[in-house]
């Protein structure tokens, strides 16, 4: 009489006891599964970590408008990292919005998250003119 499946599995060496499962992903996914899948539109630009220029400026304007609200430290960390990464995309006027948002709330951040020094370098190296009576030193 052949051994039961449990006994048969125990008799195999340890390296071949691993059960293998077939993946549902692959080059033939479109044949079977894709007909039933409804692909959802993912708006990754609406998340602050992966924000585009428009979302970043909207967030900065919301921060300026809500002066009495206390934002958590994690928010300021993510916002400053995103601003540092996309500072080269911003015009001098938009950089002033960025500076105002950080001036209004004065968050306590680590020195490597300081946005003021890279912002000053960006304004000095900017090809577009600084608007108004602003003086870039």
Steps between C-alpha positions, in 0.01 A plus 500: 500500500648839403566742787257781564583841366617624840731202537618540145587867560691414816704241315628757248817698569452847650599683182222339297226542765438856395169528330504699180212712388430632155498874460194677365717759330675433176499561129164324458315706758305676228342171387333405822502752778520838331149467360358505852736762645387859515814710497472783747651836424764576758564865575852482634550872446241569772723347769746745653794261483468472122343841439544687179556875481130589506421286805807630682394862445141420605629343821726797571209740448281293734776512762523878469121538524471289817728694733341381823515132413785290638645257249685189621877472467465220244304734272776762512766237437322366193420850374859619534637187330255544212585871471872425493453237230288721276650840574660516155150505348378803692513862387619777736141604578414141592813481712371800693178306570716216629698733724183661634350161591807409703521851653140498620526172691872486585529120521791345690680289239832324472781706341502289183131588444564875498335648192633855527858450379408294188222750432744790505734317263206424270392867490854617425546245221152554358470610138163666551486845660411543865160678508425824677741692718667187640873515554694180459815508713 
